[in-house]
């Protein structure tokens, strides 16, 4: 596969290498997700997004759909509701009543769903190993973890908020 080149702009804000880095990150994420989803679909007829829902419920159940949807990385809230219903129809999830608030239904894994997620998780891990771990060395993976920590903490730094405020002021002028 050829390296996908980042779109070219005439930005005065970021350099072309910075832009290439940004788009490289986005393209890498899309490529990894696409490859893993292809395996999940082939072996289990399960989308990456549905797999993410099952994993979130495995770790924290029961949950209201709205709370679950707010935690998902790959799914919009509207799509999450549809996927949850599909997983209920398939027998992997069950909807129950919230004893504290009858207006809210709680979603949990069924016993069949628990067995299913264990099987699918194995496929997922094998795919990560094939498409990610086996391709990168330990230094690459450590660098990605270090980069992620930097990006994660930048979101909460006072400097990032000042920059956001400044850029909003500039946009209004």
VMD Tcl script that builds the backbone (N, CA, C; Angstrom):
set m [mol new atoms 519]
animate dup $m
set s [atomselect $m all]
$s set {name element resname resid chain x y z} {
  {N N UNK 1 A 0.840 -1.166 0.000}
  {CA C UNK 1 A 0.000 0.000 0.000}
  {C C UNK 1 A 0.890 1.235 0.000}
  {N N UNK 2 A 0.558 2.193 -0.845}
  {CA C UNK 2 A 1.313 3.440 -0.917}
  {C C UNK 2 A 0.990 4.323 0.268}
  {N N UNK 3 A 1.971 5.108 0.678}
  {CA C UNK 3 A 1.775 6.065 1.753}
  {C C UNK 3 A 0.813 7.136 1.273}
  {N N UNK 4 A -0.198 7.421 2.058}
  {CA C UNK 4 A -1.186 8.428 1.702}
  {C C UNK 4 A -0.624 9.792 2.076}
  {N N UNK 5 A -0.617 10.689 1.115}
  {CA C UNK 5 A -0.082 12.025 1.367}
  {C C UNK 5 A -1.165 12.915 1.955}
  {N N UNK 6 A -0.738 13.765 2.866}
  {CA C UNK 6 A -1.667 14.709 3.484}
  {C C UNK 6 A -2.077 15.763 2.470}
  {N N UNK 7 A -3.307 16.249 2.584}
  {CA C UNK 7 A -3.718 17.343 1.704}
  {C C UNK 7 A -2.804 18.547 1.902}
  {N N UNK 8 A -2.599 19.293 0.878}
  {CA C UNK 8 A -1.750 20.477 0.948}
  {C C UNK 8 A -2.610 21.715 1.118}
  {N N UNK 9 A -2.239 22.554 2.077}
  {CA C UNK 9 A -2.938 23.824 2.275}
  {C C UNK 9 A -1.900 24.931 2.279}
  {N N UNK 10 A -2.368 26.121 2.383}
  {CA C UNK 10 A -1.446 27.269 2.451}
  {C C UNK 10 A -1.474 27.843 3.855}
  {N N UNK 11 A -1.455 26.967 4.843}
  {CA C UNK 11 A -1.575 27.370 6.228}
  {C C UNK 11 A -0.395 28.219 6.687}
  {N N UNK 12 A -0.722 29.283 7.404}
  {CA C UNK 12 A 0.299 30.102 8.052}
  {C C UNK 12 A 0.382 29.731 9.531}
  {N N UNK 13 A -0.438 28.770 9.950}
  {CA C UNK 13 A -0.513 28.406 11.359}
  {C C UNK 13 A 0.352 27.197 11.681}
  {N N UNK 14 A 0.297 26.172 10.821}
  {CA C UNK 14 A 1.116 24.971 11.040}
  {C C UNK 14 A 1.912 24.674 9.777}
  {N N UNK 15 A 3.065 24.060 9.985}
  {CA C UNK 15 A 3.943 23.733 8.851}
  {C C UNK 15 A 3.436 22.491 8.119}
  {N N UNK 16 A 3.955 22.267 6.941}
  {CA C UNK 16 A 3.574 21.079 6.183}
  {C C UNK 16 A 3.970 19.793 6.916}
  {N N UNK 17 A 5.178 19.716 7.522}
  {CA C UNK 17 A 5.488 18.502 8.292}
  {C C UNK 17 A 4.528 18.292 9.473}
  {N N UNK 18 A 4.099 19.384 10.116}
  {CA C UNK 18 A 3.130 19.255 11.209}
  {C C UNK 18 A 1.790 18.742 10.672}
  {N N UNK 19 A 1.390 19.261 9.535}
  {CA C UNK 19 A 0.160 18.809 8.893}
  {C C UNK 19 A 0.281 17.340 8.473}
  {N N UNK 20 A 1.436 16.970 7.904}
  {CA C UNK 20 A 1.670 15.574 7.524}
  {C C UNK 20 A 1.583 14.657 8.751}
  {N N UNK 21 A 2.127 15.103 9.869}
  {CA C UNK 21 A 2.064 14.317 11.106}
  {C C UNK 21 A 0.632 14.127 11.569}
  {N N UNK 22 A -0.150 15.203 11.527}
  {CA C UNK 22 A -1.555 15.131 11.941}
  {C C UNK 22 A -2.321 14.141 11.051}
  {N N UNK 23 A -2.227 14.318 9.739}
  {CA C UNK 23 A -2.956 13.432 8.846}
  {C C UNK 23 A -2.420 12.006 8.919}
  {N N UNK 24 A -1.135 11.842 9.163}
  {CA C UNK 24 A -0.576 10.503 9.339}
  {C C UNK 24 A -1.222 9.792 10.522}
  {N N UNK 25 A -1.427 10.517 11.609}
  {CA C UNK 25 A -2.089 9.961 12.789}
  {C C UNK 25 A -3.516 9.531 12.454}
  {N N UNK 26 A -4.230 10.394 11.756}
  {CA C UNK 26 A -5.618 10.097 11.391}
  {C C UNK 26 A -5.685 8.916 10.415}
  {N N UNK 27 A -4.824 8.909 9.406}
  {CA C UNK 27 A -4.807 7.813 8.443}
  {C C UNK 27 A -4.431 6.487 9.110}
  {N N UNK 28 A -3.463 6.531 10.029}
  {CA C UNK 28 A -3.050 5.305 10.716}
  {C C UNK 28 A -4.207 4.732 11.536}
  {N N UNK 29 A -4.920 5.599 12.235}
  {CA C UNK 29 A -6.067 5.149 13.030}
  {C C UNK 29 A -7.119 4.525 12.123}
  {N N UNK 30 A -7.427 5.179 11.016}
  {CA C UNK 30 A -8.443 4.671 10.091}
  {C C UNK 30 A -8.011 3.331 9.482}
  {N N UNK 31 A -6.747 3.217 9.127}
  {CA C UNK 31 A -6.250 1.971 8.527}
  {C C UNK 31 A -6.296 0.822 9.535}
  {N N UNK 32 A -5.865 1.072 10.764}
  {CA C UNK 32 A -5.890 0.023 11.788}
  {C C UNK 32 A -7.324 -0.422 12.057}
  {N N UNK 33 A -8.209 0.538 12.222}
  {CA C UNK 33 A -9.609 0.200 12.499}
  {C C UNK 33 A -10.204 -0.588 11.339}
  {N N UNK 34 A -9.940 -0.169 10.123}
  {CA C UNK 34 A -10.482 -0.841 8.945}
  {C C UNK 34 A -9.987 -2.283 8.857}
  {N N UNK 35 A -8.713 -2.493 9.091}
  {CA C UNK 35 A -8.148 -3.843 9.021}
  {C C UNK 35 A -8.742 -4.751 10.092}
  {N N UNK 36 A -8.829 -4.224 11.318}
  {CA C UNK 36 A -9.363 -5.035 12.416}
  {C C UNK 36 A -10.851 -5.296 12.200}
  {N N UNK 37 A -11.578 -4.283 11.733}
  {CA C UNK 37 A -13.005 -4.488 11.481}
  {C C UNK 37 A -13.225 -5.537 10.391}
  {N N UNK 38 A -12.395 -5.550 9.379}
  {CA C UNK 38 A -12.535 -6.544 8.319}
  {C C UNK 38 A -12.421 -7.960 8.892}
  {N N UNK 39 A -11.500 -8.162 9.812}
  {CA C UNK 39 A -11.337 -9.481 10.438}
  {C C UNK 39 A -12.546 -9.799 11.322}
  {N N UNK 40 A -12.990 -8.826 12.110}
  {CA C UNK 40 A -14.157 -9.050 12.973}
  {C C UNK 40 A -15.400 -9.385 12.146}
  {N N UNK 41 A -15.560 -8.685 11.036}
  {CA C UNK 41 A -16.717 -8.941 10.166}
  {C C UNK 41 A -16.615 -10.328 9.520}
  {N N UNK 42 A -15.420 -10.665 9.055}
  {CA C UNK 42 A -15.234 -11.959 8.384}
  {C C UNK 42 A -15.473 -13.123 9.337}
  {N N UNK 43 A -14.933 -13.036 10.537}
  {CA C UNK 43 A -15.009 -14.164 11.464}
  {C C UNK 43 A -16.274 -14.180 12.322}
  {N N UNK 44 A -16.813 -12.981 12.630}
  {CA C UNK 44 A -17.918 -12.922 13.600}
  {C C UNK 44 A -19.118 -12.105 13.136}
  {N N UNK 45 A -19.022 -11.530 11.938}
  {CA C UNK 45 A -20.077 -10.636 11.444}
  {C C UNK 45 A -20.401 -9.563 12.484}
  {N N UNK 46 A -19.350 -8.947 13.013}
  {CA C UNK 46 A -19.489 -7.936 14.057}
  {C C UNK 46 A -18.656 -6.717 13.678}
  {N N UNK 47 A -19.255 -5.545 13.733}
  {CA C UNK 47 A -18.518 -4.315 13.421}
  {C C UNK 47 A -17.614 -3.943 14.596}
  {N N UNK 48 A -16.623 -3.127 14.299}
  {CA C UNK 48 A -15.721 -2.618 15.332}
  {C C UNK 48 A -16.524 -1.868 16.385}
  {N N UNK 49 A -17.504 -1.074 15.952}
  {CA C UNK 49 A -18.322 -0.282 16.874}
  {C C UNK 49 A -19.145 -1.176 17.806}
  {N N UNK 50 A -19.737 -2.241 17.270}
  {CA C UNK 50 A -20.490 -3.173 18.111}
  {C C UNK 50 A -19.556 -3.866 19.098}
  {N N UNK 51 A -18.355 -4.195 18.641}
  {CA C UNK 51 A -17.360 -4.799 19.530}
  {C C UNK 51 A -17.027 -3.848 20.677}
  {N N UNK 52 A -16.863 -2.561 20.366}
  {CA C UNK 52 A -16.559 -1.584 21.416}
  {C C UNK 52 A -17.681 -1.533 22.453}
  {N N UNK 53 A -18.929 -1.598 22.017}
  {CA C UNK 53 A -20.061 -1.594 22.951}
  {C C UNK 53 A -19.987 -2.804 23.870}
  {N N UNK 54 A -19.744 -3.974 23.308}
  {CA C UNK 54 A -19.641 -5.183 24.119}
  {C C UNK 54 A -18.510 -5.078 25.141}
  {N N UNK 55 A -17.375 -4.537 24.709}
  {CA C UNK 55 A -16.228 -4.386 25.623}
  {C C UNK 55 A -16.545 -3.429 26.768}
  {N N UNK 56 A -17.183 -2.308 26.456}
  {CA C UNK 56 A -17.544 -1.339 27.511}
  {C C UNK 56 A -18.495 -1.966 28.512}
  {N N UNK 57 A -19.434 -2.742 28.033}
  {CA C UNK 57 A -20.374 -3.389 28.951}
  {C C UNK 57 A -19.706 -4.489 29.762}
  {N N UNK 58 A -18.748 -5.174 29.157}
  {CA C UNK 58 A -18.023 -6.224 29.882}
  {C C UNK 58 A -17.338 -5.639 31.113}
  {N N UNK 59 A -16.828 -4.438 30.970}
  {CA C UNK 59 A -16.097 -3.803 32.063}
  {C C UNK 59 A -16.999 -3.101 33.072}
  {N N UNK 60 A -18.119 -2.546 32.601}
  {CA C UNK 60 A -19.001 -1.764 33.472}
  {C C UNK 60 A -20.450 -2.014 33.079}
  {N N UNK 61 A -21.104 -2.899 33.819}
  {CA C UNK 61 A -22.506 -3.162 33.538}
  {C C UNK 61 A -23.275 -3.258 34.836}
  {N N UNK 62 A -24.555 -3.018 34.822}
  {CA C UNK 62 A -25.351 -2.510 33.710}
  {C C UNK 62 A -25.121 -1.011 33.528}
  {N N UNK 63 A -25.498 -0.526 32.341}
  {CA C UNK 63 A -25.367 0.895 32.024}
  {C C UNK 63 A -26.571 1.380 31.250}
  {N N UNK 64 A -26.958 2.636 31.474}
  {CA C UNK 64 A -27.958 3.223 30.579}
  {C C UNK 64 A -27.318 3.431 29.200}
  {N N UNK 65 A -28.094 3.332 28.144}
  {CA C UNK 65 A -27.567 3.506 26.795}
  {C C UNK 65 A -26.904 4.874 26.655}
  {N N UNK 66 A -27.503 5.908 27.212}
  {CA C UNK 66 A -26.946 7.260 27.091}
  {C C UNK 66 A -25.554 7.342 27.724}
  {N N UNK 67 A -25.392 6.756 28.886}
  {CA C UNK 67 A -24.083 6.746 29.549}
  {C C UNK 67 A -23.073 5.947 28.743}
  {N N UNK 68 A -23.501 4.795 28.261}
  {CA C UNK 68 A -22.644 3.949 27.432}
  {C C UNK 68 A -22.207 4.711 26.186}
  {N N UNK 69 A -23.148 5.351 25.515}
  {CA C UNK 69 A -22.854 6.078 24.270}
  {C C UNK 69 A -21.853 7.197 24.496}
  {N N UNK 70 A -21.893 7.824 25.660}
  {CA C UNK 70 A -20.972 8.937 25.930}
  {C C UNK 70 A -19.532 8.467 26.096}
  {N N UNK 71 A -19.324 7.194 26.368}
  {CA C UNK 71 A -17.988 6.632 26.567}
  {C C UNK 71 A -17.370 6.066 25.289}
  {N N UNK 72 A -18.165 5.898 24.260}
  {CA C UNK 72 A -17.694 5.235 23.050}
  {C C UNK 72 A -16.849 6.159 22.193}
  {N N UNK 73 A -15.815 5.607 21.602}
  {CA C UNK 73 A -14.905 6.366 20.748}
  {C C UNK 73 A -15.360 6.316 19.290}
  {N N UNK 74 A -15.906 5.199 18.877}
  {CA C UNK 74 A -16.152 4.978 17.453}
  {C C UNK 74 A -17.614 5.103 17.036}
  {N N UNK 75 A -18.493 5.496 17.959}
  {CA C UNK 75 A -19.917 5.437 17.672}
  {C C UNK 75 A -20.619 6.716 18.134}
  {N N UNK 76 A -21.493 7.263 17.285}
  {CA C UNK 76 A -22.330 8.392 17.682}
  {C C UNK 76 A -23.444 7.867 18.592}
  {N N UNK 77 A -24.038 8.724 19.424}
  {CA C UNK 77 A -25.129 8.266 20.300}
  {C C UNK 77 A -26.307 7.644 19.531}
  {N N UNK 78 A -26.657 8.198 18.387}
  {CA C UNK 78 A -27.758 7.652 17.603}
  {C C UNK 78 A -27.422 6.252 17.109}
  {N N UNK 79 A -26.227 6.097 16.583}
  {CA C UNK 79 A -25.796 4.780 16.087}
  {C C UNK 79 A -25.659 3.795 17.242}
  {N N UNK 80 A -25.218 4.265 18.410}
  {CA C UNK 80 A -25.076 3.385 19.571}
  {C C UNK 80 A -26.419 2.765 19.935}
  {N N UNK 81 A -27.484 3.547 19.904}
  {CA C UNK 81 A -28.812 3.011 20.226}
  {C C UNK 81 A -29.207 1.912 19.252}
  {N N UNK 82 A -28.944 2.123 17.978}
  {CA C UNK 82 A -29.271 1.105 16.974}
  {C C UNK 82 A -28.429 -0.153 17.170}
  {N N UNK 83 A -27.121 0.036 17.434}
  {CA C UNK 83 A -26.244 -1.126 17.631}
  {C C UNK 83 A -26.635 -1.903 18.880}
  {N N UNK 84 A -27.001 -1.185 19.942}
  {CA C UNK 84 A -27.449 -1.858 21.164}
  {C C UNK 84 A -28.677 -2.706 20.851}
  {N N UNK 85 A -29.622 -2.156 20.103}
  {CA C UNK 85 A -30.818 -2.931 19.756}
  {C C UNK 85 A -30.449 -4.152 18.909}
  {N N UNK 86 A -29.525 -3.994 17.972}
  {CA C UNK 86 A -29.070 -5.133 17.166}
  {C C UNK 86 A -28.448 -6.212 18.047}
  {N N UNK 87 A -27.670 -5.798 19.038}
  {CA C UNK 87 A -27.016 -6.753 19.947}
  {C C UNK 87 A -28.037 -7.413 20.877}
  {N N UNK 88 A -29.104 -6.689 21.227}
  {CA C UNK 88 A -30.205 -7.289 21.995}
  {C C UNK 88 A -30.901 -8.333 21.127}
  {N N UNK 89 A -31.206 -7.958 19.883}
  {CA C UNK 89 A -31.868 -8.882 18.949}
  {C C UNK 89 A -31.049 -10.142 18.710}
  {N N UNK 90 A -29.719 -10.007 18.727}
  {CA C UNK 90 A -28.821 -11.150 18.510}
  {C C UNK 90 A -28.667 -12.008 19.763}
  {N N UNK 91 A -29.210 -11.536 20.905}
  {CA C UNK 91 A -29.136 -12.310 22.138}
  {C C UNK 91 A -27.888 -12.053 22.974}
  {N N UNK 92 A -27.104 -11.034 22.609}
  {CA C UNK 92 A -25.877 -10.754 23.354}
  {C C UNK 92 A -26.094 -9.772 24.505}
  {N N UNK 93 A -27.130 -8.952 24.397}
  {CA C UNK 93 A -27.446 -7.971 25.437}
  {C C UNK 93 A -28.896 -8.127 25.868}
  {N N UNK 94 A -29.180 -7.605 27.042}
  {CA C UNK 94 A -30.544 -7.591 27.558}
  {C C UNK 94 A -30.801 -6.212 28.157}
  {N N UNK 95 A -32.037 -5.762 27.991}
  {CA C UNK 95 A -32.452 -4.471 28.551}
  {C C UNK 95 A -33.234 -4.751 29.830}
  {N N UNK 96 A -32.876 -4.030 30.902}
  {CA C UNK 96 A -33.571 -4.186 32.172}
  {C C UNK 96 A -33.994 -2.838 32.720}
  {N N UNK 97 A -34.809 -2.866 33.751}
  {CA C UNK 97 A -35.316 -1.634 34.356}
  {C C UNK 97 A -34.334 -1.096 35.387}
  {N N UNK 98 A -34.267 0.217 35.461}
  {CA C UNK 98 A -33.495 0.890 36.499}
  {C C UNK 98 A -34.425 1.046 37.700}
  {N N UNK 99 A -34.077 0.421 38.809}
  {CA C UNK 99 A -34.941 0.453 39.989}
  {C C UNK 99 A -35.071 1.866 40.577}
  {N N UNK 100 A -34.049 2.683 40.398}
  {CA C UNK 100 A -34.072 4.045 40.940}
  {C C UNK 100 A -34.880 4.998 40.062}
  {N N UNK 101 A -34.931 4.740 38.753}
  {CA C UNK 101 A -35.635 5.621 37.822}
  {C C UNK 101 A -36.227 4.765 36.711}
  {N N UNK 102 A -37.514 4.515 36.780}
  {CA C UNK 102 A -38.188 3.641 35.829}
  {C C UNK 102 A -38.151 4.136 34.396}
  {N N UNK 103 A -37.807 5.406 34.178}
  {CA C UNK 103 A -37.730 5.937 32.807}
  {C C UNK 103 A -36.465 5.503 32.093}
  {N N UNK 104 A -35.491 5.026 32.847}
  {CA C UNK 104 A -34.186 4.653 32.280}
  {C C UNK 104 A -34.063 3.137 32.253}
  {N N UNK 105 A -33.705 2.619 31.080}
  {CA C UNK 105 A -33.435 1.185 31.006}
  {C C UNK 105 A -31.930 0.965 31.054}
  {N N UNK 106 A -31.550 -0.147 31.633}
  {CA C UNK 106 A -30.145 -0.510 31.778}
  {C C UNK 106 A -29.821 -1.666 30.839}
  {N N UNK 107 A -28.635 -1.610 30.241}
  {CA C UNK 107 A -28.186 -2.619 29.295}
  {C C UNK 107 A -27.111 -3.471 29.965}
  {N N UNK 108 A -27.231 -4.784 29.812}
  {CA C UNK 108 A -26.254 -5.733 30.356}
  {C C UNK 108 A -25.987 -6.828 29.339}
  {N N UNK 109 A -24.878 -7.502 29.524}
  {CA C UNK 109 A -24.564 -8.680 28.720}
  {C C UNK 109 A -25.408 -9.863 29.185}
  {N N UNK 110 A -25.818 -10.698 28.250}
  {CA C UNK 110 A -26.434 -11.982 28.593}
  {C C UNK 110 A -25.293 -12.974 28.817}
  {N N UNK 111 A -25.622 -14.148 29.313}
  {CA C UNK 111 A -24.588 -15.186 29.455}
  {C C UNK 111 A -24.006 -15.531 28.090}
  {N N UNK 112 A -24.867 -15.613 27.084}
  {CA C UNK 112 A -24.381 -15.861 25.722}
  {C C UNK 112 A -23.464 -14.722 25.274}
  {N N UNK 113 A -23.823 -13.490 25.621}
  {CA C UNK 113 A -23.005 -12.326 25.277}
  {C C UNK 113 A -21.636 -12.380 25.934}
  {N N UNK 114 A -21.588 -12.836 27.173}
  {CA C UNK 114 A -20.293 -12.961 27.879}
  {C C UNK 114 A -19.391 -13.984 27.179}
  {N N UNK 115 A -19.985 -15.107 26.780}
  {CA C UNK 115 A -19.194 -16.124 26.056}
  {C C UNK 115 A -18.740 -15.579 24.704}
  {N N UNK 116 A -19.641 -14.891 24.024}
  {CA C UNK 116 A -19.353 -14.334 22.704}
  {C C UNK 116 A -18.219 -13.308 22.765}
  {N N UNK 117 A -18.266 -12.406 23.732}
  {CA C UNK 117 A -17.229 -11.364 23.813}
  {C C UNK 117 A -15.863 -11.983 24.082}
  {N N UNK 118 A -15.800 -13.088 24.801}
  {CA C UNK 118 A -14.517 -13.757 25.034}
  {C C UNK 118 A -13.932 -14.288 23.727}
  {N N UNK 119 A -14.782 -14.850 22.890}
  {CA C UNK 119 A -14.333 -15.376 21.598}
  {C C UNK 119 A -13.902 -14.237 20.679}
  {N N UNK 120 A -14.738 -13.201 20.600}
  {CA C UNK 120 A -14.446 -12.068 19.721}
  {C C UNK 120 A -13.213 -11.312 20.211}
  {N N UNK 121 A -13.057 -11.200 21.522}
  {CA C UNK 121 A -11.887 -10.499 22.079}
  {C C UNK 121 A -10.594 -11.187 21.661}
  {N N UNK 122 A -10.627 -12.494 21.575}
  {CA C UNK 122 A -9.439 -13.244 21.130}
  {C C UNK 122 A -9.087 -12.858 19.682}
  {N N UNK 123 A -10.085 -12.774 18.828}
  {CA C UNK 123 A -9.872 -12.356 17.440}
  {C C UNK 123 A -9.323 -10.934 17.399}
  {N N UNK 124 A -9.894 -10.061 18.206}
  {CA C UNK 124 A -9.447 -8.671 18.281}
  {C C UNK 124 A -7.978 -8.590 18.682}
  {N N UNK 125 A -7.608 -9.319 19.727}
  {CA C UNK 125 A -6.217 -9.314 20.198}
  {C C UNK 125 A -5.268 -9.882 19.141}
  {N N UNK 126 A -5.683 -10.935 18.461}
  {CA C UNK 126 A -4.853 -11.500 17.391}
  {C C UNK 126 A -4.664 -10.485 16.264}
  {N N UNK 127 A -5.712 -9.724 15.977}
  {CA C UNK 127 A -5.629 -8.702 14.925}
  {C C UNK 127 A -4.705 -7.568 15.341}
  {N N UNK 128 A -4.784 -7.140 16.591}
  {CA C UNK 128 A -3.877 -6.098 17.082}
  {C C UNK 128 A -2.437 -6.589 16.977}
  {N N UNK 129 A -2.230 -7.829 17.350}
  {CA C UNK 129 A -0.874 -8.378 17.264}
  {C C UNK 129 A -0.391 -8.375 15.813}
  {N N UNK 130 A -1.232 -8.848 14.899}
  {CA C UNK 130 A -0.845 -8.939 13.489}
  {C C UNK 130 A -0.610 -7.567 12.854}
  {N N UNK 131 A -1.522 -6.640 13.043}
  {CA C UNK 131 A -1.474 -5.365 12.320}
  {C C UNK 131 A -0.739 -4.247 13.056}
  {N N UNK 132 A -0.450 -4.452 14.340}
  {CA C UNK 132 A 0.159 -3.387 15.131}
  {C C UNK 132 A 1.441 -3.863 15.814}
  {N N UNK 133 A 1.296 -4.821 16.705}
  {CA C UNK 133 A 2.441 -5.265 17.512}
  {C C UNK 133 A 3.540 -5.884 16.653}
  {N N UNK 134 A 3.182 -6.749 15.710}
  {CA C UNK 134 A 4.184 -7.418 14.882}
  {C C UNK 134 A 4.859 -6.473 13.892}
  {N N UNK 135 A 4.210 -5.349 13.598}
  {CA C UNK 135 A 4.743 -4.386 12.628}
  {C C UNK 135 A 5.691 -3.391 13.302}
  {N N UNK 136 A 5.426 -3.081 14.553}
  {CA C UNK 136 A 6.213 -2.083 15.281}
  {C C UNK 136 A 7.145 -2.768 16.265}
  {N N UNK 137 A 8.242 -2.107 16.577}
  {CA C UNK 137 A 9.112 -2.648 17.616}
  {C C UNK 137 A 8.751 -1.989 18.956}
  {N N UNK 138 A 9.391 -2.433 20.013}
  {CA C UNK 138 A 9.083 -1.945 21.362}
  {C C UNK 138 A 9.293 -0.435 21.480}
  {N N UNK 139 A 10.314 0.100 20.806}
  {CA C UNK 139 A 10.559 1.545 20.846}
  {C C UNK 139 A 9.429 2.317 20.170}
  {N N UNK 140 A 8.932 1.800 19.056}
  {CA C UNK 140 A 7.814 2.442 18.364}
  {C C UNK 140 A 6.577 2.493 19.266}
  {N N UNK 141 A 6.278 1.366 19.892}
  {CA C UNK 141 A 5.092 1.288 20.748}
  {C C UNK 141 A 5.261 2.205 21.957}
  {N N UNK 142 A 6.447 2.248 22.540}
  {CA C UNK 142 A 6.699 3.152 23.666}
  {C C UNK 142 A 6.566 4.608 23.229}
  {N N UNK 143 A 7.033 4.915 22.023}
  {CA C UNK 143 A 6.913 6.289 21.509}
  {C C UNK 143 A 5.448 6.665 21.331}
  {N N UNK 144 A 4.649 5.739 20.805}
  {CA C UNK 144 A 3.214 6.026 20.647}
  {C C UNK 144 A 2.540 6.250 22.001}
  {N N UNK 145 A 2.892 5.449 22.983}
  {CA C UNK 145 A 2.324 5.627 24.323}
  {C C UNK 145 A 2.735 6.983 24.899}
  {N N UNK 146 A 3.991 7.355 24.698}
  {CA C UNK 146 A 4.475 8.658 25.172}
  {C C UNK 146 A 3.743 9.796 24.467}
  {N N UNK 147 A 3.563 9.672 23.168}
  {CA C UNK 147 A 2.851 10.689 22.394}
  {C C UNK 147 A 1.410 10.803 22.879}
  {N N UNK 148 A 0.745 9.665 23.085}
  {CA C UNK 148 A -0.633 9.694 23.561}
  {C C UNK 148 A -0.720 10.420 24.906}
  {N N UNK 149 A 0.204 10.140 25.832}
  {CA C UNK 149 A 0.175 10.823 27.137}
  {C C UNK 149 A 0.295 12.324 26.956}
  {N N UNK 150 A 1.165 12.763 26.062}
  {CA C UNK 150 A 1.322 14.203 25.800}
  {C C UNK 150 A 0.036 14.797 25.242}
  {N N UNK 151 A -0.562 14.126 24.288}
  {CA C UNK 151 A -1.795 14.631 23.687}
  {C C UNK 151 A -2.941 14.642 24.690}
  {N N UNK 152 A -2.993 13.623 25.518}
  {CA C UNK 152 A -4.048 13.540 26.525}
  {C C UNK 152 A -3.922 14.658 27.556}
  {N N UNK 153 A -2.708 14.940 28.026}
  {CA C UNK 153 A -2.531 15.987 29.027}
  {C C UNK 153 A -2.642 17.376 28.427}
  {N N UNK 154 A -2.368 17.524 27.137}
  {CA C UNK 154 A -2.493 18.832 26.489}
  {C C UNK 154 A -3.934 19.305 26.501}
  {N N UNK 155 A -4.872 18.396 26.449}
  {CA C UNK 155 A -6.293 18.751 26.453}
  {C C UNK 155 A -6.673 19.492 27.722}
  {N N UNK 156 A -6.033 19.160 28.823}
  {CA C UNK 156 A -6.410 19.733 30.104}
  {C C UNK 156 A -5.479 20.831 30.592}
  {N N UNK 157 A -4.479 21.179 29.811}
  {CA C UNK 157 A -3.518 22.170 30.282}
  {C C UNK 157 A -4.082 23.586 30.162}
  {N N UNK 158 A -3.739 24.465 31.113}
  {CA C UNK 158 A -4.193 25.854 31.026}
  {C C UNK 158 A -3.721 26.519 29.736}
  {N N UNK 159 A -2.531 26.158 29.266}
  {CA C UNK 159 A -2.004 26.756 28.049}
  {C C UNK 159 A -2.896 26.429 26.849}
  {N N UNK 160 A -3.404 25.197 26.793}
  {CA C UNK 160 A -4.257 24.823 25.655}
  {C C UNK 160 A -5.557 25.613 25.686}
  {N N UNK 161 A -6.076 25.882 26.886}
  {CA C UNK 161 A -7.306 26.668 26.979}
  {C C UNK 161 A -7.061 28.121 26.589}
  {N N UNK 162 A -5.908 28.656 26.972}
  {CA C UNK 162 A -5.568 30.031 26.574}
  {C C UNK 162 A -5.441 30.124 25.056}
  {N N UNK 163 A -4.815 29.113 24.457}
  {CA C UNK 163 A -4.676 29.102 22.998}
  {C C UNK 163 A -6.041 29.026 22.334}
  {N N UNK 164 A -6.941 28.197 22.903}
  {CA C UNK 164 A -8.287 28.089 22.349}
  {C C UNK 164 A -9.007 29.430 22.430}
  {N N UNK 165 A -8.879 30.107 23.563}
  {CA C UNK 165 A -9.526 31.406 23.721}
  {C C UNK 165 A -8.937 32.413 22.747}
  {N N UNK 166 A -7.614 32.408 22.612}
  {CA C UNK 166 A -6.947 33.324 21.711}
  {C C UNK 166 A -7.377 33.086 20.265}
  {N N UNK 167 A -7.433 31.827 19.863}
  {CA C UNK 167 A -7.813 31.526 18.485}
  {C C UNK 167 A -9.270 31.917 18.244}
  {N N UNK 168 A -10.140 31.823 19.271}
  {CA C UNK 168 A -11.530 32.256 19.113}
  {C C UNK 168 A -11.598 33.751 18.923}
  {N N UNK 169 A -10.750 34.493 19.664}
  {CA C UNK 169 A -10.726 35.944 19.519}
  {C C UNK 169 A -10.254 36.327 18.126}
  {N N UNK 170 A -9.259 35.618 17.619}
  {CA C UNK 170 A -8.728 35.906 16.305}
  {C C UNK 170 A -9.786 35.646 15.231}
  {N N UNK 171 A -10.561 34.557 15.414}
  {CA C UNK 171 A -11.580 34.207 14.438}
  {C C UNK 171 A -12.668 35.279 14.347}
  {N N UNK 172 A -12.937 35.972 15.454}
  {CA C UNK 172 A -13.997 36.959 15.464}
  {C C UNK 172 A -13.565 38.307 14.883}
  {N N UNK 173 A -12.267 38.519 14.728}
  {CA C UNK 173 A -11.812 39.835 14.263}
  {C C UNK 173 A -11.957 40.022 12.775}
}
mol reanalyze $m
mol bondsrecalc $m
mol representation Tube
mol addrep $m
